[in-house]
C-alpha cells in the first residue's frame, strides 16, 4: 500500500431495482456507460450484499417458511417474526443472545445481527439472505469486469454493521477479490518514530464504510460505488477475510471469560 496517496474519488453507481436472477455485471456495465464512467487500473467496486444476494436468488418469501419450536421461542424472546428467526437459525453459526428486534449471531465467521438477513430493500413479504459465498461472488464479478474493461480491478461485497456502544452503522467487507483486504502495519513507525506493534489496517472494511456514505440505507438505489485512487495493494487473488479467534477478540474474549466465571460460580453455589 502506498502512503503517498492523499485523496480518492468515489462514484455512486445508480441502477434500476435489482431483481432475482438479474445479471448484476450487465446492469453495472450499462449503469457505468450511462454515467460516463470507464474503469481504470486500481479501481475498486464496492457492492451491497443485498443487491448481490437478490441477483443470486437469495430472497426468501416468509410465507414459505415453517418455523420450528426453537424459532418460535427465540422469536418471541427477541421480538422477531418466528419465520425470520427460523432463517436466522439456519444461516448462523451461533447465537449469543440479543435485544428486541435483533438476535446477536456469528455468521460466516463475523458478528452479525439476525445472521445478516436483510428485510430492508426487499420486496414486501420477503427477506434477503447474505450471498452464500461472498468471496466467490466477488471473484466472479471481478473476473467479468476485468475482461470487459481490460484493467486490474478490485471488488468488495460489503454490508453495514453497528459497532459496540455506538449509534449508527459502518461498513464491513464480507468478500474481497483483487487486493489485500487487511494490511500489516507492524514494524512501521508512527509520527514520532515509534514502531507500531499491533496495528493492522482494515483496508476493505474502511472502503465499505466510505462507500456507505453514497449507498445510503433507504431508497437511494445506489447498490455500487466505484472508488478510484484508493491506496490498496492489488493482487490477482481472492483472499479470505482475515479473522481472529473469539478468545483473542477484545470484546468476545471478555464475554467468554465472563461466561466461564458465571459457570464456575454456579458450580460453587
C-alpha positions in Angstrom: 0.0 0.0 0.0 1.3 3.4 -0.9 1.3 6.0 1.9 1.7 8.9 -0.6 -2.0 8.9 -1.7 -3.8 11.8 -0.1 -7.1 11.7 -2.0 -9.5 9.3 -3.5 -12.6 9.7 -5.7 -16.0 7.9 -5.2 -18.7 7.5 -7.7 -22.1 6.2 -6.7 -23.5 3.9 -9.5 -27.2 4.3 -9.6 -29.1 1.3 -11.1 -32.7 0.1 -11.6 -34.1 -2.1 -8.9 -32.1 -5.4 -9.0 -34.4 -8.5 -9.0 -33.9 -12.2 -8.6 -31.9 -13.7 -11.4 -30.6 -10.4 -12.8 -27.1 -10.3 -14.3 -25.6 -7.8 -11.9 -22.5 -7.3 -14.1 -24.5 -6.4 -17.1 -26.5 -4.0 -15.0 -23.3 -2.4 -13.8 -21.9 -2.1 -17.3 -25.0 -0.3 -18.5 -25.0 2.0 -15.5 -21.4 2.8 -15.9 -22.0 3.7 -19.6 -24.9 5.9 -18.7 -22.8 7.7 -16.0 -19.9 8.2 -18.5 -17.5 6.2 -16.3 -14.9 3.8 -17.6 -13.0 1.7 -15.0 -9.2 2.1 -14.9 -6.4 0.1 -13.3 -6.7 0.1 -9.5 -10.4 1.0 -9.3 -12.3 -0.8 -6.5 -16.0 -1.7 -6.8 -18.0 -1.9 -3.6 -21.2 -3.8 -4.0 -24.1 -4.0 -1.5 -24.7 -7.6 -0.2 -28.4 -7.2 -0.6 -28.1 -6.4 -4.3 -25.7 -9.4 -4.9 -27.9 -11.7 -2.7 -31.0 -10.7 -4.7 -29.4 -11.4 -8.0 -28.2 -14.7 -6.7 -31.8 -15.7 -5.8 -31.2 -15.4 -2.0 -34.5 -13.6 -1.5 -36.9 -15.8 0.6 -40.7 -15.4 0.9 -41.5 -15.5 4.5 -44.8 -17.2 3.8 -42.9 -20.2 2.5 -41.0 -20.7 5.8 -42.3 -23.0 8.6 -40.7 -22.1 11.9 -39.7 -24.8 14.3 -40.3 -24.8 18.0 -36.9 -23.2 18.8 -37.5 -20.4 16.3 -40.9 -19.7 17.9 -39.4 -19.5 21.4 -36.5 -17.3 20.3 -38.7 -15.2 18.0 -40.9 -14.4 21.0 -37.9 -13.7 23.2 -36.3 -11.3 20.8 -39.4 -9.8 19.1 -38.6 -11.3 15.7 -41.0 -12.9 13.3 -40.6 -16.7 14.0 -40.3 -17.4 10.3 -37.4 -15.0 10.0 -36.0 -16.5 13.2 -36.0 -19.9 11.6 -33.9 -18.5 8.8 -31.5 -17.0 11.3 -31.1 -20.4 12.9 -30.4 -22.0 9.5 -27.9 -19.3 8.4 -25.9 -18.6 11.6 -23.0 -20.4 13.2 -24.0 -19.5 16.7 -26.5 -17.3 18.6 -25.1 -15.3 21.6 -28.2 -13.5 22.7 -29.9 -10.4 21.5 -32.1 -7.3 22.1 -35.6 -6.6 20.9 -35.7 -6.9 17.1 -32.2 -8.4 16.7 -30.5 -11.7 17.6 -26.8 -11.5 18.0 -25.1 -14.1 15.9 -21.8 -15.3 14.5 -22.4 -15.8 10.8 -19.8 -16.7 8.2 -17.2 -16.1 10.9 -18.2 -12.5 11.8 -20.6 -10.8 14.2 -23.9 -10.2 12.5 -27.4 -9.2 13.8 -30.0 -11.7 12.6 -27.4 -13.6 10.6 -27.1 -10.7 8.2 -30.7 -11.2 7.0 -32.0 -8.0 5.4 -35.7 -7.0 5.3 -34.9 -3.5 4.0 -34.7 -3.1 0.3 -36.5 -6.4 -0.1 -39.9 -6.9 -1.8 -42.9 -6.9 0.6 -43.1 -10.2 2.5 -39.5 -11.2 1.6 -36.1 -11.1 3.3 -32.7 -11.3 1.7 -30.1 -13.7 2.9 -26.3 -13.0 2.6 -24.7 -14.2 -0.5 -23.9 -17.9 0.0 -20.1 -17.4 -0.7 -19.3 -13.6 -0.8 -15.6 -14.3 -1.7 -16.6 -16.4 -4.7 -19.2 -13.8 -5.8 -16.6 -11.0 -5.6 -14.1 -13.2 -7.6 -16.6 -13.9 -10.4 -17.7 -10.3 -10.7 -14.1 -9.0 -10.8 -13.2 -11.5 -13.5 -16.0 -10.4 -15.7 -15.4 -6.7 -15.1 -11.7 -7.1 -15.8 -12.4 -8.9 -19.0 -14.8 -6.3 -20.1 -12.6 -3.2 -19.3 -9.1 -4.8 -19.8 -7.7 -3.5 -16.5 -6.9 -4.7 -13.0 -9.8 -4.1 -10.6 -10.8 -4.9 -7.0 -14.3 -5.9 -5.9 -15.8 -6.0 -2.4 -19.1 -7.4 -1.3 -20.0 -5.2 1.6 -22.6 -4.9 4.4 -23.3 -2.4 7.2 -22.9 -3.2 10.9 -23.3 -1.4 14.2 -20.3 -1.1 16.4 -20.3 -1.9 20.2 -21.8 1.1 22.2 -22.0 3.3 19.1 -25.2 4.6 17.4 -25.3 4.1 13.6 -23.8 1.8 11.1 -20.4 1.5 9.5 -19.2 -0.9 6.8 -17.8 -4.4 6.8 -16.3 -6.4 3.9 -17.8 -9.9 3.5 -15.9 -10.9 0.4 -12.9 -9.4 -1.4 -11.2 -10.0 -4.7 -8.2 -8.3 -6.4 -6.5 -6.6 -3.5 -5.2 -7.2 0.1 -8.1 -6.6 2.5 -6.1 -6.2 5.7 -2.6 -4.8 5.7 0.0 -5.5 8.3 1.4 -2.1 9.6 3.5 -3.7 12.3 7.1 -2.5 12.2 6.3 0.8 10.6 6.9 4.0 12.6 4.3 6.4 13.9 4.8 10.2 13.5 7.2 10.2 16.5 9.3 7.4 15.1 8.0 4.7 17.5 7.5 1.3 15.9 3.9 0.1 15.7 3.5 -3.3 17.4 -0.1 -4.5 16.9 -1.6 -2.3 14.1 -3.4 -3.8 11.2 -5.2 -1.7 8.6 -8.7 -2.8 7.8 -8.5 -1.6 4.3 -11.6 -3.4 2.9 -13.8 -2.5 5.8 -12.8 1.1 5.6 -13.6 1.3 1.9 -17.0 -0.2 2.6 -17.6 2.4 5.3 -16.6 5.2 2.9 -18.9 3.7 0.2 -21.8 3.6 2.6 -21.9 7.4 2.6 -23.1 7.2 -1.1 -25.0 4.0 -0.9 -27.3 5.0 1.9 -29.7 2.7 3.7 -33.0 3.7 2.2 -34.3 4.2 -1.4 -31.2 5.7 -2.9 -30.8 2.8 -5.5 -27.1 3.1 -5.4 -26.0 -0.6 -4.8 -22.5 0.0 -6.1 -19.8 2.6 -5.5 -16.6 2.9 -7.7 -13.6 4.0 -5.6 -10.7 5.5 -7.6 -7.3 6.2 -6.1 -7.7 4.0 -3.0 -4.3 3.1 -1.5 -4.6 -0.6 -1.9 -2.2 -3.4 -2.8 -3.5 -5.1 -5.9 -3.2 -8.9 -6.3 -4.6 -11.4 -8.7 -6.2 -13.4 -5.9 -9.4 -13.5 -3.8 -8.1 -13.9 -0.3 -10.3 -14.9 2.6 -11.1 -12.1 5.0 -8.7 -12.4 8.0 -10.4 -13.2 11.3 -9.2 -13.8 14.8 -10.4 -16.5 17.3 -13.1 -15.3 19.7 -10.7 -15.9 22.6 -8.3 -13.3 21.2 -11.0 -10.7 20.5 -11.1 -7.8 22.9 -14.9 -7.9 23.0 -15.7 -11.6 22.8 -12.7 -12.7 24.8 -14.2 -10.9 27.8 -17.7 -12.3 27.1 -16.3 -15.8 27.1 -14.3 -15.2 30.2 -17.5 -13.8 31.9 -19.4 -16.9 30.9 -16.8 -19.2 32.3 -16.7 -17.3 35.6 -20.5 -17.4 35.9 -20.5 -21.2 35.3 -17.8 -21.6 38.0 -19.8 -19.5 40.4 -22.9 -21.7 39.8 -20.9 -24.8 40.5 -19.6 -23.4 43.7 -23.0 -22.4 45.0 
